[in-house]
């Protein structure tokens, strides 16, 4: 039994195709009911003495029968040297026809169109047509576009006769070009081409953007405009780049759906890692809860900090961008023995406020085992809600505020100028209380209001002269967090799984790299950065030779005394009672006699 097939044409009628039905359908049914299929009738060809099936004449042409009866052998035998079959389409649905087939992987950037060409679906067909015509400087308008067919005409119709029509193949989901007039009768290049959308640009330039994510929008726009000879705006280029990055990094919703699996894998592959996620009820009833915040502290970061870092921690927050826009990343960063940053923990939160900082500090306090709070120092930029969070969670720790941010606030209050700036930094770097008081008197002489403004700030929060000696660190800038934020800059515009994985790779690479460096250092020696700092400071020290070391130093009030052999370096100040001189001396190196 045969079913009717459709024939497609490009006529002016409302319908683009017409179906021809078999009018003898009922006769075929009666024939099947009354004929015994097991009985065959044969006739004898007297001329050739061969027996043929009478029914075969209906299906097999005489020419094909002659080929089959060829005395030289079967015409359909396989020849190993035959390469013509390589050009044929092996698709079962099209095995009787040699239709060209579009391959989006190889033909996507430079497609070729031909009558009878087959595409996997309508979307693939339209993308190929659009790309083909954009390269020719033409604009395609889709005048008919439904689930069964797609007809495109040139923008300058009806004066231009270019037209293309593709529709679904019979018993197949593939689309095939049924009508195609490839010649344009219009003679103009469309500089403002509506087919060149941000989505189209994103797909065509995705590979280039992937290898050059820092491509400046202006230069990217110029490259697209020059290559396609079309007008592309900065806004269009910006959107295209953003969409391309989204295609590269993956869909945001899909990544949130994978978040539980990601957390389970982190816990499985990194024993001892602290990872906590908090959800909030969905606004839509009977729907799953929604993501709110996530805290991560890897076991390597946790144990490494407790084993070899000083008890000073910088905390800061930074905005996330693009797909994670609106959320913030909180981080806690320490200093290792070589004065390099040592990231401890980080969290993705909905916003920076008292509640989120309390949530973050509670988990951080547990991970790094803060028990005797007075031994610890935290440095920050006075973020929103942070001071209140410290009062609740860690009320007894020492605080330092970044001197650079304080100076910015100093300038915003109206106290600018090089003279006031130098006086401010001299006070911030002062190592003794006496030196600090001298600097403050200088500021008072320069500007009384500036002195009053600075007097409202606790010196222990911004001047070295009042820092607690227990942290064994004189850092007055929150550089540790700023370095970390710049380190993860490339991760901040990615969706959540990609963001977390990028940060994880950065941290693990740093741990491995620093471990390899440390293994090359001499055993028992101090770290190279600290050694360079000591040598640099030694050149600025006043050297005093003492006849008897016991007579030279009566008492020490310094922040830190470092003994290297017979050398004793006092980093804050010493009180010297020795004959004719009695006073306080800073930055001195004492070399015992003999």
Residue pairs with C-beta under 8 A, 6 or more apart in sequence:
1 25
1 28
1 32
2 22
3 22
4 19
4 20
4 21
4 22
5 19
5 20
5 170
6 17
6 18
6 19
6 170
7 17
7 18
7 20
8 16
8 17
8 165
8 167
8 178
8 179
9 16
9 17
9 18
9 178
9 179
10 16
10 163
10 165
10 178
10 179
10 181
16 144
16 149
16 151
16 165
16 167
16 178
16 179
17 149
17 167
17 178
22 28
40 53
40 55
41 54
41 55
42 51
42 52
42 53
42 54
43 51
43 52
43 54
44 50
44 51
45 51
45 52
50 69
52 65
56 65
67 75
68 74
68 75
68 76
87 98
88 98
89 95
89 97
89 98
89 99
89 101
89 118
91 101
91 118
93 169
93 171
93 172
93 174
94 118
94 169
97 116
99 116
99 117
99 118
99 176
100 114
100 116
100 117
100 118
101 117
101 118
101 119
102 111
102 117
102 118
102 119
102 120
102 124
102 125
102 128
104 120
104 124
104 127
104 128
107 128
108 127
108 128
108 131
109 131
109 204
110 131
110 135
111 128
111 129
111 131
111 132
112 132
113 128
113 129
113 132
113 164
113 177
113 180
113 182
114 177
114 180
115 177
115 178
115 179
115 180
116 176
116 177
117 176
117 177
118 169
118 174
118 175
118 176
119 125
119 128
119 166
119 174
119 175
119 176
120 173
120 174
120 175
121 173
121 174
121 175
122 147
122 150
122 166
122 175
124 175
125 150
125 166
125 175
125 177
126 142
126 150
126 152
127 200
127 203
129 140
129 152
129 164
130 140
130 195
130 200
131 200
131 204
133 139
133 140
133 195
134 193
134 195
134 196
134 200
134 228
134 230
135 228
136 184
137 188
137 189
137 190
137 193
137 229
137 230
138 154
138 155
138 162
138 184
138 186
138 190
138 193
139 154
139 155
139 190
139 193
139 194
139 195
140 152
140 153
140 154
140 155
140 195
141 152
141 153
141 154
141 155
141 157
142 150
142 151
142 152
143 151
143 152
143 153
144 150
144 151
145 151
147 168
148 167
148 168
149 165
149 166
149 167
149 168
150 165
150 166
150 167
150 175
151 163
151 164
151 165
151 179
152 163
152 164
152 165
153 160
153 162
153 163
154 160
154 161
154 162
154 163
154 184
154 186
155 190
155 194
156 186
156 188
157 163
159 185
159 186
160 184
160 185
160 186
161 181
161 183
161 184
161 185
162 181
162 182
162 183
162 184
162 185
162 186
163 179
163 180
163 181
164 177
164 179
164 180
164 181
165 177
165 178
165 179
165 180
166 175
166 176
166 177
166 178
167 175
167 176
167 178
168 174
168 175
168 176
169 175
169 176
189 229
190 230
191 229
191 230
191 231
192 230
192 231
193 228
193 230
193 231
196 228
196 230
196 232
197 236
198 236
198 237
198 239
198 240
198 243
199 240
199 243
201 224
201 232
201 236
201 237
201 240
201 244
202 209
202 239
202 240
202 241
202 243
202 244
202 247
203 244
203 247
205 220
205 224
205 240
205 244
206 244
206 247
206 248
208 215
209 215
209 220
209 241
209 244
209 245
209 248
210 244
210 248
213 245
213 490
215 241
217 234
217 237
217 238
217 241
218 234
218 237
220 237
220 240
220 241
221 232
221 233
221 234
221 236
221 237
224 230
224 232
224 237
224 240
225 231
225 232
242 322
245 322
245 493
246 252
246 322
246 323
246 495
249 323
249 494
249 495
249 498
250 495
250 497
250 498
251 495
252 323
252 324
252 495
252 496
255 495
255 496
255 497
255 498
256 291
256 496
258 497
259 277
259 291
259 294
259 496
259 497
262 497
262 500
263 275
263 277
266 273
266 275
266 296
266 504
267 273
267 275
270 298
270 299
270 300
271 299
272 299
272 302
272 303
273 296
273 297
273 298
273 299
273 302
274 295
274 296
274 297
274 302
274 345
274 363
274 366
274 367
275 294
275 295
275 296
275 297
276 294
276 295
276 363
277 291
277 293
277 294
277 295
278 292
278 293
278 294
278 359
279 289
279 290
279 291
279 292
280 289
280 290
280 291
280 292
281 289
281 290
282 288
282 289
282 290
283 290
291 496
292 349
292 350
293 347
293 348
293 349
293 350
293 356
293 359
294 347
294 348
294 500
295 345
295 346
295 347
295 359
295 360
295 363
296 345
296 346
296 347
296 500
297 344
297 345
297 363
297 364
297 367
298 504
298 507
298 508
300 507
300 508
300 511
301 342
301 343
301 344
301 345
301 507
301 511
302 344
302 345
302 367
302 368
304 336
304 342
304 511
305 334
305 342
305 344
305 368
306 368
306 369
308 336
308 337
309 334
309 335
309 336
309 337
309 342
310 334
310 335
310 471
310 472
310 473
311 375
311 376
311 377
311 470
311 471
312 334
312 335
312 376
312 377
312 378
312 379
312 471
312 473
312 475
313 332
313 333
313 334
313 344
313 364
313 368
313 376
313 377
313 378
313 379
314 332
314 333
314 334
314 378
314 379
314 380
314 478
314 479
314 480
314 481
315 330
315 331
315 332
315 333
315 361
315 378
315 379
315 380
315 383
315 386
315 481
316 330
316 331
316 333
316 380
316 381
316 383
316 478
316 481
316 482
316 484
316 485
317 328
317 329
317 330
317 331
317 352
317 383
318 328
318 329
318 331
318 485
318 492
319 325
319 327
319 328
319 329
319 492
320 326
320 327
320 328
320 329
320 348
320 492
320 493
320 499
321 492
321 493
322 493
322 494
323 493
323 494
323 495
324 348
324 492
324 493
324 494
324 495
324 496
324 499
326 350
326 351
327 348
327 349
327 350
327 351
328 348
328 349
328 350
328 351
328 352
328 356
329 346
329 347
329 348
329 349
329 488
329 492
330 346
330 347
330 349
330 352
330 356
330 357
330 360
331 343
331 345
331 346
331 347
331 481
331 484
331 485
332 343
332 344
332 345
332 346
332 360
332 364
333 341
333 342
333 343
333 344
333 480
333 481
333 483
333 484
334 341
334 342
334 343
334 344
334 480
335 341
335 342
335 473
335 475
335 480
336 342
336 514
337 527
337 530
338 514
338 527
338 528
338 529
338 530
339 527
339 529
339 530
339 533
340 514
340 529
341 480
341 483
341 484
341 487
343 484
343 507
343 510
344 364
344 367
344 368
345 360
345 363
345 364
345 367
346 503
347 356
347 359
347 360
347 363
348 496
348 499
348 500
349 356
349 359
349 360
350 356
352 383
352 384
352 385
353 384
353 385
354 385
354 388
354 389
355 385
356 385
357 383
357 385
357 386
357 388
357 389
358 389
358 392
358 393
360 389
361 389
361 390
361 393
361 394
362 393
364 370
365 393
365 394
370 376
370 394
370 397
373 394
373 395
373 396
373 397
374 396
374 397
374 398
374 470
375 470
375 471
376 394
376 397
376 398
376 471
377 397
377 398
377 399
377 400
377 467
377 468
377 470
377 471
377 473
378 390
378 394
378 397
378 398
378 399
378 400
379 399
379 400
379 401
379 402
379 475
379 478
379 480
380 386
380 399
380 400
380 401
380 402
380 478
381 401
381 402
381 405
381 478
381 481
382 401
382 405
387 399
390 397
390 399
398 460
398 467
398 468
398 470
398 471
399 460
399 461
400 460
400 461
400 462
400 467
400 475
400 476
401 457
401 461
401 462
401 478
402 476
402 477
402 478
403 425
403 428
403 462
403 476
403 477
404 477
404 478
405 478
406 457
406 462
407 421
407 424
407 425
407 428
410 420
410 424
410 450
410 453
410 454
411 421
413 453
414 449
415 447
415 449
415 450
415 453
419 446
420 443
420 446
420 447
420 450
423 439
423 442
423 443
423 446
424 443
424 454
426 439
426 442
427 436
427 439
427 440
427 443
427 454
427 463
428 462
428 463
428 464
428 476
429 464
429 476
430 436
430 438
430 439
430 463
430 464
430 465
431 464
431 465
431 474
431 559
431 571
431 572
431 573
431 586
431 587
432 465
432 572
432 573
432 584
432 586
433 465
433 466
434 573
434 584
435 465
435 586
436 459
436 463
436 465
436 466
440 451
440 454
440 455
443 450
443 451
443 454
444 451
458 466
459 465
459 466
460 466
460 467
460 468
462 476
463 476
464 474
464 476
467 474
467 476
467 559
469 558
469 559
469 560
469 572
472 559
472 560
474 559
474 571
487 506
488 502
488 503
488 506
490 502
491 498
491 499
491 502
491 503
491 506
492 499
494 502
521 527
521 528
525 531
526 534
534 564
534 569
537 569
537 587
538 589
540 587
541 569
541 587
541 588
541 589
542 585
542 587
542 588
542 589
543 588
543 589
543 591
544 552
544 588
544 589
544 590
544 591
545 591
545 593
546 552
546 578
546 590
546 591
546 592
546 593
547 593
548 593
549 590
549 592
549 593
551 578
552 576
552 578
552 590
553 568
553 574
553 576
553 590
554 575
554 576
554 577
555 574
555 575
556 570
556 574
556 575
557 572
557 573
557 574
557 575
558 570
558 571
558 572
558 573
558 574
559 571
559 572
560 571
560 572
561 568
561 569
561 570
561 571
562 568
562 569
562 571
566 591
566 592
567 589
567 590
567 591
568 589
568 590
569 589
570 588
570 590
572 586
573 584
573 585
573 586
574 584
574 585
574 588
575 583
575 584
576 582
576 583
576 584
576 585
